[in-house]
């Protein structure tokens, strides 16, 4: 048994939602936006790994075949969501579904379009709990955001309520008292890359 396995870190899988088509960006898939010389999806995978997720599942949708060709996603489990246009909820359901039979006890969910959230925030949320009953959320000045850690006991409930672009929001609201909140505002910025004006955050 490795040290990582002994700590249970291999039982938490990083789940990156990267299916968006960038409608407000003129139809540019968010996974392929350039950041530091490479596609944004590569950066997001690197953040999850640097933060402590040894295993990463990536949910693709818009131009999934092109993303596979252009982005180096070696070692990742690639999940294609054919319903990506219906919103992030479908990608979350697809990603959680891909974890069946993997032995994972929790999923640490992050979004491809939040490059201001780095490895330190991932590590903090990961350290706060990785068991099957865990619910952990990063907060920024008290406001919940990503990454979010979902223990396996919650996956069915999350999948049942995930719809549109709301993802796990409804489930987390219902179970708010059970969530461990981890302040990350001192180490990360939770902005989204949604419009052309937001592209200034990319390098």
Order of alpha helices (4+ residues) and beta strands (2+ residues): alpha-beta-beta-beta-alpha-beta-alpha-beta-alpha-beta-alpha-beta-beta-alpha-alpha-beta
